[in-house]
């Protein structure tokens, strides 16, 4: 299957937001401070069928707040009919900590995330399996594994502000145009569903929240 036909196939799987998203669930996601805007986008991308799964990290909270946080975020996932699994706790910003989850539309994708995370951290198998299940274009996965990804300067020179804001993977040199098209599609879908979350994503302060050195969102502590 060539890159163009693969891309079109993925586009056909995107669901109708009017059918699948409950207004109350969306409003809660827009208003919550439990997630960073980029993680709200990654969650919505799963709901819309743009990504089979995502790794979601909460904002930072004190340990005493974690039980209530866990209940709120898991209720959020359930409100969108997503399956989920808590993957770990990030202690890198102690005394504040955050929860990390895998979320997916179905148990098959959730199990694939588990298989990917069982691979040696930072190995080729880890990045390839995780990249596929979280919806990264194959060209970007290949470019990352072959060390043929774009530099920061190349991203700055070749990507629009919107494309940079919605980027959740390291783009490749070979698949540059199709990967930019994918990001524009993602941005359009998020804007269609929630202009509030779209506006948060393109805010200049959010552009620092890009994962430049990995194929996608990763689990910091497992």
C-alpha positions in Angstrom: 0.0 0.0 0.0 1.5 3.4 -1.0 1.6 6.4 1.4 -1.3 8.1 -0.5 -3.7 5.2 -0.3 -2.8 4.5 3.3 -3.5 8.2 4.2 -6.9 8.1 2.4 -7.8 4.9 4.2 -7.1 6.5 7.6 -9.3 9.5 6.6 -12.2 7.2 5.8 -12.1 5.8 9.4 -12.7 9.2 11.0 -16.1 9.2 12.7 -18.8 11.9 12.7 -18.3 14.1 15.8 -22.0 14.8 16.1 -22.7 11.1 16.4 -20.0 10.2 18.9 -19.3 13.1 21.2 -21.7 14.0 23.9 -21.9 17.8 24.5 -21.6 17.5 28.3 -18.4 15.3 27.9 -16.9 17.8 25.5 -17.7 20.8 27.7 -16.1 19.1 30.7 -12.9 18.4 28.7 -12.8 22.0 27.5 -13.1 23.3 31.0 -10.9 20.9 32.9 -7.5 21.9 34.3 -6.6 18.2 34.8 -4.9 18.0 31.3 -2.6 20.2 29.3 -4.2 21.4 26.0 -2.0 19.1 24.0 -3.2 16.1 25.9 -6.8 17.2 25.4 -6.1 17.2 21.7 -4.5 13.7 21.8 -7.6 12.4 23.6 -10.0 14.0 21.1 -7.9 12.6 18.3 -8.8 9.1 19.6 -12.4 9.9 19.9 -12.5 11.1 16.3 -10.7 8.0 15.0 -7.6 10.0 13.9 -5.5 8.0 16.3 -6.2 4.4 17.5 -4.7 5.3 20.9 -2.9 8.0 22.8 -0.7 8.3 25.8 -2.2 11.0 28.1 -0.4 12.8 30.9 -2.3 14.8 33.5 -1.2 18.2 34.8 0.9 18.2 38.1 -0.8 17.7 41.4 0.2 17.1 45.0 0.1 13.5 46.2 -3.0 14.2 48.4 -4.9 15.3 45.3 -4.2 12.2 43.3 -7.2 10.0 44.3 -9.7 12.7 43.3 -7.7 13.4 40.1 -7.7 9.7 39.2 -11.5 9.6 39.6 -12.1 12.7 37.5 -9.9 11.7 34.6 -11.2 8.2 34.5 -14.8 9.5 34.5 -13.7 11.7 31.6 -12.4 8.8 29.6 -15.6 6.8 30.2 -17.7 9.7 29.1 -16.2 9.5 25.7 -16.7 5.6 25.6 -12.9 5.1 25.6 -11.1 2.2 27.2 -8.0 3.1 29.3 -5.3 1.8 31.5 -3.2 3.7 34.0 0.4 3.3 32.9 2.4 5.0 35.7 3.1 8.0 37.8 5.6 10.6 36.8 7.7 11.7 39.7 10.1 14.0 37.8 8.6 17.2 39.2 8.4 16.2 42.9 6.8 17.1 45.2 4.2 17.4 42.5 3.3 14.3 40.4 1.2 13.4 37.4 -0.7 10.4 36.2 -0.1 8.7 32.9 -2.7 6.8 30.9 -3.1 4.8 27.7 -6.5 5.5 26.1 -8.0 3.8 23.1 -11.3 3.3 21.2 -11.2 -0.5 21.8 -9.3 -3.2 23.8 -7.4 -4.3 20.7 -5.6 -1.0 20.5 -5.1 -0.8 24.2 -3.4 -4.2 24.2 -1.2 -3.0 21.4 0.0 -0.1 23.5 0.7 -2.6 26.3 2.8 -4.7 23.9 4.7 -1.7 22.7 5.5 -0.5 26.2 6.8 -3.9 27.1 9.6 -3.5 24.6 13.0 -2.2 25.8 12.6 1.5 26.3 13.9 3.6 23.4 14.5 0.4 21.3 13.5 0.3 17.6 10.7 -2.1 18.5 9.4 0.2 21.2 9.3 3.2 18.8 7.9 1.2 15.8 5.1 -0.5 17.7 4.2 2.5 19.8 4.3 4.8 16.8 1.9 2.6 14.8 -0.7 2.3 17.6 -0.7 6.0 18.4 -1.4 6.9 14.8 2.0 8.3 13.6 2.3 8.2 9.8 4.6 5.3 8.7 6.9 7.7 6.9 7.6 9.5 10.2 8.2 6.2 12.0 10.6 5.1 9.3 12.4 8.5 9.3 12.8 8.4 13.1 14.2 4.8 13.0 16.6 5.7 10.2 17.6 9.0 11.8 16.2 10.9 8.8 13.9 13.2 10.7 13.7 16.9 10.2 15.9 19.2 12.4 14.4 21.9 14.5 15.4 24.5 11.9 13.8 22.5 9.1 10.6 22.2 11.0 10.7 26.0 11.7 11.3 26.7 8.0 8.8 24.3 6.5 5.8 24.1 8.9 3.1 26.6 9.3 2.3 27.8 12.9 -0.8 25.6 12.9 1.2 22.5 11.7 3.8 23.1 14.3 1.2 23.5 17.1 -0.5 20.2 16.3 2.6 18.2 15.7 2.9 15.2 18.0 5.7 13.3 16.3 9.1 13.9 14.7 8.4 14.6 11.0 10.5 12.9 8.3 12.3 14.3 5.3 10.8 11.8 2.8 7.2 12.1 4.0 7.2 15.8 4.7 4.2 16.9 2.5 1.9 14.0 3.5 2.7 14.4 7.2 1.9 18.1 7.0 -1.4 17.2 5.3 -2.1 14.8 8.1 -1.5 17.5 10.7 -3.7 20.0 8.8 -6.5 17.4 8.8 -6.1 16.8 12.5 -6.2 20.6 13.2 -9.3 21.0 11.1 -11.1 18.1 12.9 -10.2 19.5 16.3 -11.4 23.0 15.3 -14.6 21.5 14.0 -15.4 19.8 17.2 -14.0 22.3 19.7 -12.9 25.8 18.8 -11.9 26.2 22.5 -9.4 23.4 22.5 -8.1 24.5 19.1 -7.5 28.0 20.4 -5.6 26.6 23.4 -3.4 24.5 21.1 -2.3 27.3 18.8 -1.6 29.6 21.7 2.1 30.5 21.5 2.7 29.2 25.0 1.6 25.7 24.0 4.1 25.4 21.1 6.8 24.5 23.6 4.9 21.3 24.4 6.2 19.4 21.4 7.9 16.0 21.7 10.8 16.6 19.3 13.0 13.7 20.4 10.5 10.8 20.3 8.1 9.3 17.9 5.2 10.5 20.0 4.0 10.9 23.6 6.0 8.6 25.8 5.8 7.1 29.3 8.4 8.7 31.5 8.2 6.3 34.4 6.9 2.7 34.0 
